[in-house]
Amino acid sequence: MSKTEGSTAPRPRYITPDGEQALREELQYLWKVKRPEVTQAVREAAALGDRSENAEYIYGKKQLREIDRRVRFLSKRLDELTVVDRLPDDQSRVFFGAWVTIEDDDGEEQTYRLVGADEFDLAKGYLSINAPLARALIGKHLDDEVSVKTPEGWKTVVITGIRYQPADIGK
């Protein structure tokens, strides 16, 4: 379990409503669709006879174990997560869920949304709240300069935009 430095209390695990919905949909799909399909395939493969040399049976059992492992993980994880479904009172600062546009020394701009560790996807611009850059951005204002240590060394960026979008609860 993650802990904040110098603290014994676990760090809250945040997720956006969209991220929670995606995890719930994956859990539903695995439990209601995928697992019954694989169970049926295993049942059919078992009916063919000798299971010790039956590749379909062996592979199907392996798939079932992987599905069950993921279902257990998702069920437990969803219980641990805190859904952040309201906008912060002070929207002039960077907090969880914000879309933040930063500019580096070369004038290159990038926009990231600060999301939970379970939903980060850099291709979509979703940056984990646990990433060093995200941690450095938290609490900062527009035009603040932020330094973050990267594998290449220290990098300095300037915050050029902060925006929030309301959560689409119950789409």
DRENPA-3360 file (N, C-alpha, C; in nm, 2 decimals, always signed):
BEGIN
1 = MSKTEGST = +0.08/-0.12/+0.00/+0.00/+0.00/+0.00/+0.09/+0.12/+0.00 ~ +0.05/+0.22/-0.08/+0.13/+0.35/-0.09/+0.12/+0.43/+0.04 ~ +0.23/+0.49/+0.08/+0.23/+0.58/+0.19/+0.30/+0.70/+0.16 ~ +0.25/+0.81/+0.22/+0.32/+0.94/+0.20/+0.45/+0.94/+0.29 ~ +0.55/+1.01/+0.24/+0.68/+1.01/+0.30/+0.66/+1.05/+0.45 ~ +0.72/+0.98/+0.54/+0.72/+1.02/+0.68/+0.59/+0.99/+0.75 ~ +0.49/+0.92/+0.68/+0.36/+0.90/+0.74/+0.33/+0.75/+0.74 ~ +0.26/+0.71/+0.84/+0.22/+0.57/+0.84/+0.08/+0.55/+0.78;
9 = APRPRYIT = +0.01/+0.65/+0.76/-0.13/+0.64/+0.70/-0.11/+0.62/+0.55 ~ -0.20/+0.53/+0.49/-0.19/+0.50/+0.35/-0.24/+0.63/+0.27 ~ -0.19/+0.65/+0.16/-0.22/+0.76/+0.07/-0.36/+0.72/+0.00 ~ -0.45/+0.81/-0.01/-0.58/+0.78/-0.07/-0.56/+0.75/-0.22 ~ -0.63/+0.65/-0.27/-0.62/+0.62/-0.41/-0.74/+0.67/-0.49 ~ -0.71/+0.78/-0.57/-0.82/+0.85/-0.64/-0.84/+0.79/-0.78 ~ -0.96/+0.82/-0.83/-0.99/+0.78/-0.96/-1.10/+0.88/-1.01 ~ -1.11/+0.90/-1.14/-1.21/+0.99/-1.19/-1.34/+0.90/-1.21;
17 = PDGEQALR = -1.45/+0.96/-1.23/-1.57/+0.88/-1.25/-1.56/+0.80/-1.38 ~ -1.50/+0.86/-1.48/-1.48/+0.78/-1.61/-1.39/+0.66/-1.59 ~ -1.29/+0.68/-1.51/-1.19/+0.57/-1.48/-1.26/+0.46/-1.40 ~ -1.34/+0.50/-1.30/-1.42/+0.40/-1.23/-1.52/+0.32/-1.32 ~ -1.58/+0.39/-1.40/-1.68/+0.33/-1.50/-1.61/+0.23/-1.59 ~ -1.49/+0.26/-1.64/-1.41/+0.17/-1.72/-1.37/+0.05/-1.65 ~ -1.33/+0.06/-1.52/-1.29/-0.06/-1.44/-1.42/-0.15/-1.42 ~ -1.53/-0.08/-1.39/-1.65/-0.16/-1.36/-1.70/-0.23/-1.49;
25 = EELQYLWK = -1.69/-0.16/-1.61/-1.72/-0.23/-1.73/-1.63/-0.35/-1.76 ~ -1.50/-0.33/-1.74/-1.41/-0.44/-1.76/-1.45/-0.56/-1.66 ~ -1.48/-0.53/-1.54/-1.52/-0.64/-1.44/-1.64/-0.71/-1.49 ~ -1.74/-0.63/-1.53/-1.87/-0.68/-1.58/-1.85/-0.77/-1.70 ~ -1.76/-0.72/-1.80/-1.74/-0.80/-1.92/-1.67/-0.93/-1.89 ~ -1.57/-0.93/-1.80/-1.49/-1.05/-1.77/-1.59/-1.15/-1.70 ~ -1.67/-1.10/-1.61/-1.75/-1.19/-1.53/-1.87/-1.25/-1.60 ~ -1.94/-1.16/-1.68/-2.06/-1.20/-1.75/-2.05/-1.25/-1.89;
33 = VKRPEVTQ = -1.94/-1.21/-1.96/-1.92/-1.25/-2.10/-1.80/-1.34/-2.11 ~ -1.68/-1.30/-2.08/-1.56/-1.37/-2.11/-1.55/-1.50/-2.03 ~ -1.57/-1.49/-1.90/-1.56/-1.62/-1.82/-1.66/-1.72/-1.86 ~ -1.79/-1.70/-1.89/-1.88/-1.80/-1.94/-1.83/-1.86/-2.07 ~ -1.78/-1.78/-2.16/-1.73/-1.83/-2.29/-1.62/-1.92/-2.27 ~ -1.52/-1.89/-2.19/-1.40/-1.97/-2.17/-1.44/-2.10/-2.09 ~ -1.53/-2.08/-2.00/-1.58/-2.20/-1.92/-1.65/-2.30/-2.02 ~ -1.73/-2.25/-2.11/-1.79/-2.34/-2.21/-1.69/-2.41/-2.30;
41 = AVREAAAL = -1.58/-2.33/-2.34/-1.48/-2.39/-2.42/-1.40/-2.50/-2.35 ~ -1.38/-2.48/-2.22/-1.31/-2.58/-2.14/-1.39/-2.70/-2.12 ~ -1.52/-2.68/-2.10/-1.62/-2.79/-2.09/-1.62/-2.88/-2.22 ~ -1.62/-2.81/-2.33/-1.62/-2.88/-2.46/-1.48/-2.95/-2.48 ~ -1.37/-2.89/-2.44/-1.24/-2.95/-2.46/-1.23/-3.07/-2.37 ~ -1.28/-3.06/-2.25/-1.28/-3.18/-2.15/-1.36/-3.30/-2.20 ~ -1.46/-3.27/-2.28/-1.54/-3.38/-2.33/-1.47/-3.46/-2.44 ~ -1.36/-3.40/-2.49/-1.29/-3.47/-2.60/-1.20/-3.59/-2.55;
49 = GDRSENAE = -1.19/-3.60/-2.42/-1.11/-3.71/-2.36/-0.99/-3.67/-2.28 ~ -0.87/-3.73/-2.31/-0.75/-3.72/-2.23/-0.72/-3.57/-2.21 ~ -0.73/-3.52/-2.09/-0.70/-3.38/-2.06/-0.55/-3.35/-2.05 ~ -0.47/-3.45/-2.02/-0.32/-3.42/-2.01/-0.25/-3.38/-2.13 ~ -0.31/-3.42/-2.25/-0.25/-3.38/-2.38/-0.34/-3.29/-2.46 ~ -0.44/-3.24/-2.40/-0.54/-3.16/-2.47/-0.51/-3.01/-2.46 ~ -0.45/-2.96/-2.56/-0.40/-2.82/-2.56/-0.52/-2.72/-2.54 ~ -0.63/-2.74/-2.59/-0.75/-2.65/-2.58/-0.79/-2.65/-2.43;
57 = YIYGKKQL = -0.79/-2.77/-2.37/-0.83/-2.78/-2.23/-0.73/-2.70/-2.14 ~ -0.60/-2.73/-2.16/-0.49/-2.67/-2.08/-0.49/-2.52/-2.10 ~ -0.50/-2.47/-2.22/-0.51/-2.33/-2.25/-0.63/-2.26/-2.18 ~ -0.74/-2.33/-2.19/-0.87/-2.28/-2.14/-0.86/-2.26/-1.99 ~ -0.80/-2.36/-1.92/-0.78/-2.36/-1.77/-0.69/-2.24/-1.74 ~ -0.59/-2.22/-1.82/-0.50/-2.11/-1.79/-0.57/-1.98/-1.81 ~ -0.65/-1.97/-1.91/-0.73/-1.84/-1.93/-0.82/-1.82/-1.81 ~ -0.89/-1.92/-1.77/-0.98/-1.91/-1.65/-0.91/-1.86/-1.53;
65 = REIDRRVR = -0.79/-1.91/-1.50/-0.71/-1.86/-1.39/-0.67/-1.71/-1.41 ~ -0.64/-1.67/-1.53/-0.60/-1.53/-1.55/-0.73/-1.44/-1.54 ~ -0.84/-1.48/-1.59/-0.97/-1.41/-1.57/-1.00/-1.40/-1.43 ~ -1.00/-1.51/-1.35/-1.03/-1.50/-1.21/-0.94/-1.41/-1.13 ~ -0.81/-1.41/-1.17/-0.71/-1.33/-1.10/-0.75/-1.18/-1.12 ~ -0.78/-1.15/-1.25/-0.81/-1.01/-1.28/-0.95/-0.97/-1.21 ~ -1.04/-1.06/-1.21/-1.17/-1.03/-1.14/-1.15/-1.00/-1.00 ~ -1.07/-1.08/-0.93/-1.04/-1.06/-0.79/-0.97/-0.92/-0.77;
73 = FLSKRLDE = -0.87/-0.89/-0.86/-0.80/-0.77/-0.85/-0.89/-0.65/-0.86 ~ -0.98/-0.65/-0.97/-1.07/-0.54/-0.99/-1.17/-0.52/-0.88 ~ -1.22/-0.63/-0.83/-1.32/-0.63/-0.72/-1.26/-0.56/-0.60 ~ -1.14/-0.60/-0.56/-1.07/-0.55/-0.45/-1.03/-0.40/-0.47 ~ -0.98/-0.38/-0.59/-0.93/-0.24/-0.62/-1.05/-0.14/-0.62 ~ -1.16/-0.18/-0.68/-1.28/-0.08/-0.68/-1.32/-0.05/-0.54 ~ -1.31/-0.14/-0.44/-1.34/-0.11/-0.30/-1.24/-0.02/-0.24 ~ -1.12/-0.01/-0.29/-1.02/+0.07/-0.23/-1.01/+0.21/-0.28;
81 = LTVVDRLP = -1.07/+0.23/-0.40/-1.06/+0.36/-0.47/-1.16/+0.47/-0.41 ~ -1.12/+0.59/-0.42/-1.20/+0.71/-0.39/-1.23/+0.78/-0.52 ~ -1.36/+0.78/-0.56/-1.40/+0.85/-0.68/-1.41/+1.00/-0.65 ~ -1.34/+1.08/-0.73/-1.34/+1.23/-0.72/-1.44/+1.28/-0.82 ~ -1.56/+1.31/-0.78/-1.67/+1.34/-0.87/-1.71/+1.49/-0.85 ~ -1.63/+1.57/-0.79/-1.67/+1.71/-0.78/-1.55/+1.79/-0.81 ~ -1.57/+1.91/-0.86/-1.46/+2.01/-0.89/-1.41/+2.07/-0.77 ~ -1.28/+2.11/-0.77/-1.23/+2.18/-0.65/-1.29/+2.32/-0.64;
89 = DDQSRVFF = -1.29/+2.37/-0.52/-1.34/+2.50/-0.49/-1.25/+2.61/-0.56 ~ -1.12/+2.59/-0.56/-1.02/+2.68/-0.61/-0.97/+2.62/-0.75 ~ -1.04/+2.66/-0.86/-1.00/+2.61/-0.99/-0.89/+2.68/-1.05 ~ -0.83/+2.78/-0.98/-0.71/+2.85/-1.03/-0.58/+2.77/-1.00 ~ -0.60/+2.66/-0.93/-0.48/+2.58/-0.89/-0.50/+2.44/-0.95 ~ -0.38/+2.37/-0.96/-0.38/+2.24/-1.01/-0.41/+2.13/-0.90 ~ -0.52/+2.06/-0.93/-0.56/+1.95/-0.84/-0.59/+1.82/-0.92 ~ -0.62/+1.71/-0.86/-0.66/+1.59/-0.92/-0.77/+1.62/-1.02;
97 = GAWVTIED = -0.76/+1.56/-1.14/-0.86/+1.58/-1.24/-0.84/+1.69/-1.34 ~ -0.75/+1.78/-1.31/-0.73/+1.90/-1.39/-0.66/+1.87/-1.52 ~ -0.70/+1.94/-1.62/-0.62/+1.94/-1.75/-0.52/+2.05/-1.74 ~ -0.39/+2.02/-1.75/-0.29/+2.12/-1.73/-0.20/+2.12/-1.85 ~ -0.18/+2.24/-1.90/-0.10/+2.27/-2.02/+0.03/+2.33/-1.97 ~ +0.14/+2.26/-2.01/+0.27/+2.31/-1.97/+0.36/+2.34/-2.09 ~ +0.45/+2.43/-2.07/+0.54/+2.46/-2.18/+0.69/+2.45/-2.13 ~ +0.77/+2.38/-2.21/+0.91/+2.36/-2.17/+1.00/+2.47/-2.22;
105 = DDGEEQTY = +1.13/+2.46/-2.20/+1.22/+2.57/-2.24/+1.23/+2.59/-2.39 ~ +1.20/+2.48/-2.46/+1.20/+2.49/-2.61/+1.07/+2.55/-2.67 ~ +0.98/+2.58/-2.59/+0.85/+2.63/-2.63/+0.75/+2.52/-2.67 ~ +0.78/+2.40/-2.64/+0.69/+2.29/-2.67/+0.58/+2.28/-2.57 ~ +0.46/+2.28/-2.61/+0.35/+2.26/-2.52/+0.29/+2.12/-2.51 ~ +0.25/+2.08/-2.39/+0.19/+1.95/-2.38/+0.08/+1.97/-2.28 ~ -0.03/+1.89/-2.30/-0.14/+1.90/-2.21/-0.17/+1.76/-2.15 ~ -0.18/+1.76/-2.02/-0.21/+1.63/-1.94/-0.33/+1.65/-1.85;
113 = RLVGADEF = -0.40/+1.54/-1.83/-0.50/+1.54/-1.73/-0.44/+1.45/-1.61 ~ -0.45/+1.50/-1.49/-0.40/+1.43/-1.38/-0.51/+1.33/-1.33 ~ -0.48/+1.21/-1.34/-0.57/+1.10/-1.31/-0.51/+1.00/-1.22 ~ -0.59/+0.90/-1.18/-0.55/+0.80/-1.09/-0.45/+0.70/-1.16 ~ -0.38/+0.63/-1.08/-0.28/+0.53/-1.13/-0.34/+0.42/-1.21 ~ -0.47/+0.39/-1.19/-0.54/+0.29/-1.26/-0.59/+0.33/-1.40 ~ -0.58/+0.46/-1.43/-0.64/+0.51/-1.56/-0.54/+0.59/-1.64 ~ -0.41/+0.59/-1.60/-0.32/+0.67/-1.68/-0.30/+0.61/-1.82;
121 = DLAKGYLS = -0.28/+0.70/-1.92/-0.26/+0.66/-2.06/-0.20/+0.78/-2.13 ~ -0.07/+0.78/-2.14/-0.01/+0.90/-2.20/-0.05/+0.93/-2.34 ~ -0.10/+0.82/-2.42/-0.14/+0.85/-2.55/-0.27/+0.94/-2.55 ~ -0.35/+0.93/-2.44/-0.47/+1.02/-2.43/-0.43/+1.14/-2.35 ~ -0.31/+1.16/-2.30/-0.27/+1.27/-2.22/-0.31/+1.25/-2.08 ~ -0.34/+1.13/-2.03/-0.37/+1.11/-1.89/-0.24/+1.07/-1.82 ~ -0.21/+1.16/-1.72/-0.08/+1.14/-1.64/-0.12/+1.10/-1.50 ~ -0.06/+0.99/-1.46/-0.08/+0.94/-1.32/-0.05/+1.05/-1.22;
129 = INAPLARA = -0.14/+1.06/-1.12/-0.12/+1.16/-1.01/+0.01/+1.12/-0.93 ~ +0.06/+1.00/-0.94/+0.18/+0.95/-0.87/+0.31/+0.98/-0.95 ~ +0.29/+1.03/-1.07/+0.41/+1.06/-1.15/+0.48/+1.18/-1.10 ~ +0.62/+1.18/-1.11/+0.69/+1.30/-1.05/+0.64/+1.43/-1.11 ~ +0.61/+1.44/-1.24/+0.56/+1.57/-1.29/+0.43/+1.61/-1.23 ~ +0.34/+1.51/-1.22/+0.21/+1.54/-1.16/+0.22/+1.59/-1.02 ~ +0.31/+1.52/-0.94/+0.33/+1.56/-0.80/+0.38/+1.70/-0.79 ~ +0.47/+1.74/-0.89/+0.53/+1.87/-0.89/+0.42/+1.98/-0.92;
137 = LIGKHLDD = +0.33/+1.94/-1.00/+0.22/+2.04/-1.05/+0.11/+2.06/-0.95 ~ +0.09/+1.97/-0.86/-0.02/+1.98/-0.76/-0.01/+2.11/-0.68 ~ -0.12/+2.18/-0.67/-0.12/+2.31/-0.59/-0.07/+2.43/-0.66 ~ -0.01/+2.42/-0.78/+0.05/+2.53/-0.85/-0.06/+2.61/-0.92 ~ -0.02/+2.74/-0.96/-0.11/+2.83/-1.03/-0.06/+2.85/-1.17 ~ -0.15/+2.92/-1.25/-0.11/+2.95/-1.39/+0.01/+3.04/-1.38 ~ +0.10/+3.02/-1.48/+0.23/+3.09/-1.49/+0.34/+3.05/-1.39 ~ +0.31/+2.95/-1.30/+0.41/+2.90/-1.21/+0.51/+2.82/-1.28;
145 = EVSVKTPE = +0.63/+2.84/-1.24/+0.74/+2.76/-1.30/+0.76/+2.64/-1.21 ~ +0.77/+2.52/-1.27/+0.79/+2.39/-1.19/+0.91/+2.32/-1.24 ~ +0.99/+2.27/-1.15/+1.11/+2.19/-1.18/+1.08/+2.05/-1.13 ~ +1.12/+1.95/-1.22/+1.10/+1.81/-1.19/+1.22/+1.74/-1.23 ~ +1.26/+1.64/-1.15/+1.37/+1.56/-1.19/+1.33/+1.45/-1.28 ~ +1.40/+1.44/-1.39/+1.37/+1.33/-1.49/+1.50/+1.25/-1.51 ~ +1.49/+1.13/-1.58/+1.61/+1.05/-1.60/+1.72/+1.13/-1.67 ~ +1.68/+1.23/-1.75/+1.78/+1.31/-1.82/+1.83/+1.43/-1.74;
153 = GWKTVVIT = +1.78/+1.45/-1.62/+1.82/+1.56/-1.54/+1.70/+1.64/-1.50 ~ +1.73/+1.76/-1.44/+1.62/+1.85/-1.40/+1.56/+1.91/-1.53 ~ +1.42/+1.92/-1.53/+1.35/+1.98/-1.64/+1.26/+2.09/-1.57 ~ +1.25/+2.20/-1.64/+1.17/+2.31/-1.59/+1.06/+2.34/-1.69 ~ +0.94/+2.35/-1.64/+0.82/+2.38/-1.73/+0.74/+2.49/-1.66 ~ +0.66/+2.56/-1.75/+0.58/+2.67/-1.70/+0.43/+2.63/-1.73 ~ +0.34/+2.65/-1.63/+0.20/+2.61/-1.65/+0.14/+2.73/-1.73 ~ +0.09/+2.69/-1.84/+0.02/+2.79/-1.93/-0.13/+2.77/-1.94;
161 = GIRYQPAD = -0.18/+2.67/-1.88/-0.33/+2.65/-1.88/-0.37/+2.55/-1.77 ~ -0.48/+2.58/-1.71/-0.55/+2.49/-1.61/-0.69/+2.49/-1.64 ~ -0.75/+2.38/-1.66/-0.90/+2.37/-1.68/-0.95/+2.25/-1.62 ~ -1.08/+2.25/-1.58/-1.15/+2.14/-1.52/-1.28/+2.12/-1.61 ~ -1.32/+1.99/-1.61/-1.45/+1.97/-1.68/-1.53/+1.89/-1.58 ~ -1.66/+1.93/-1.58/-1.75/+1.86/-1.48/-1.76/+1.71/-1.51 ~ -1.78/+1.63/-1.41/-1.79/+1.49/-1.42/-1.92/+1.46/-1.48 ~ -1.92/+1.36/-1.58/-2.05/+1.32/-1.64/-2.10/+1.20/-1.56;
169 = IGK = -2.17/+1.23/-1.45/-2.22/+1.12/-1.37/-2.35/+1.06/-1.43 ~ -2.35/+0.93/-1.44/-2.46/+0.86/-1.50/-2.50/+0.89/-1.64 ~ -2.40/+0.90/-1.72/-2.41/+0.93/-1.87/-2.54/+0.88/-1.93;
% end
